[in-house]
């Protein structure tokens, strides 16, 4: 579990759920969400080198939003899109 306290905003809580391949987030701004680990698919438009990431991303399946994007926006971070890439 990871708690991020942002003064005058509140506390973010991130908790991993390994059996479900999920990360649960509680945000004082956008509320609770469950992010699933989504890997590249088998569809023609999802083949290797057609996306901006290699292995996968944490995605909120209800609206398709990305955990990295949410953290960048709400915490004013600059995490790279390929954060989960195994390439150096």
N, C-alpha and C positions, 0 to 999 in steps of 0.2 A: 504494500500500500504506500502511496506517495501523497502527501499533503502539501499543497502550495498555498501559503497564506499571502494574500495580496491586501495590504492595508487599504482601508476605505472601500474595498470591493467585496472581500470575503475569502473563503477557503475553497480551493479546488481539491477534489479527492479523486485519485486514479487508483483503480484496483484491478489486478489481473485475475482472469478466470480461465486458467489453462485448460481444463477439460472441454470448455466451450470454444476455445480459441477466441476469447473476447477480452476487451478492456472496458471496464465500466468507469464512466466519468460522471462526477457530480460537479457542475459548474454553477457558481453564484450568478452568472449572467444568463447562460442558455439552458440551465437545468440538467436533469439526468439523461444520460445516453449510454447505450451499449454498442460498442464498436466491434465489428467482426473482422478477422484477418481475411482479406480477399486477395487471391492470387490471380495472375493472368489466366484468362480463359482459353477455350479451344476454338472460339469463333474466329473467323478470318480477320476481323478488324482488331482482334486482341492478341495476335501472334507476337512473338518476341521482337523487340526493337520498334514496336508501333506505339508504345506508351512511354511516358516520362519516368517510369520506374521499372525495376527489374523483377523483384520477387513478389511484391504485394504491398498493400496499404491497409491501415485500420479505417474501415468504412462504417458509417452509421447507415444501416440498410433501409431505414424508413425514408430517408431523403437523399442518400448517396453522398452525403458530406464526408469529409476526410478529417481525421483527428488532428493531423499535422496542421491543416489549414485553420481549424478552430483554435488550436493553441497559439498559432502565429497571430491570428486576429485578436483574440481576447487578451492574450498576455503580451502583445506587441513584441513577439519573438521573430527570429528570422531562421527558422529551421528549414533545411533544404528538403525539397520534394523527395529526393532519393535517400532519405535518412536511413532506410532499411536495406539499402543496397549492400551487397557483399563486396562490391568493387571498391578499390581504394583510390 
